[in-house]
Amino acid sequence: MNSATVLARTSPVRVSSSRKPVDLLTRYNSYFHTRRAENQNSLRAAQAVRYQVYCLERKFEDQAEHQSGHESDAFDTHAVHSLIFHRPTSEAIGTTRLILRLTGTALPIEGLLAEQGIRADDHFPLETAAEVSRFAISNSFRRGVEDVTEARGRECRSSMPCLGLIQELLQQSVTLGLTHWTAVMEPKLLRMLAAMGIHFTPVGPIVSHHGLRQPSYCRLSTMLERLKRERPENWMVVTDAGRLAVAESEGQMTAQHRAA
């Protein structure tokens, strides 16, 4: 499959003359930056953030099973990992990953849906989908900024770190030729993302998977179109002022989905 025919970068999209969207992106770039974890050291940094969040803060994973201070699992070997950093301190404060569906592997959501008698490929094309997972911002970072200046604390406790992680997910998705994201998320996280203008479509019932989780998916081009209408200032951050806007060929996707 030629991924370049599935997703393409478009020219930066011009937005309203209102200063608000541009100002949010400018503020985001002043406080945060992201990068892909491309080597063992940066992967371990991502796993250390995951340990802080999932073992110490949320008790999602058993701390005793990760005595090295790094939370990891079998999906790490076929996932793209990303980090977000707080510029003033150079601290890694959050992480996420895209689990890829490589030859001989399946996305976690596929098994969960199959248990409910639901075929994943009836809802999204498996060839160009990846699963968003381990999406986390450390609470210790959020608390730590409360003692610095009021302005800095307000920016860092806002939704900007989440928007930054989503921007990085989109960057990697464009590079990989992905068209859809899947996720198995807490309903609370789905509601938080929806309030930011980022909407996922539920598939099937809520399942018990380390607590109650909702299998969901989104088509990137549709999600971004709605985000731009509802929250243009957030769209500016997520797409980096339109640089990462997604174009999709309906005909090619339909043909690929039928061939699955």
Secondary structure, DSSP 8 states (H G I E B T S, - for coil): --GGGTEEE-------S-SHHHHHHHHHHHHEEEEE--SHHHHHHHHHHHIIIIIIIS--S-GGG-TTS----GGGGGEEEEEEEETTTTEEEEEEEEEE--TT---HHHHHHHHTT--GGGTS-GGGEEEEEEEEE-HHHHHHGGGS-HHHHHHHTSSHHHHHHHHHHHHHHHHHT--EEEEEE-HHHHHHHHHTT---EE-SS-EESSSEEEEEEEEHHHHHHHHHHH-HHHHHHHTTTTTT-EEE-HHHHHHHHHH-
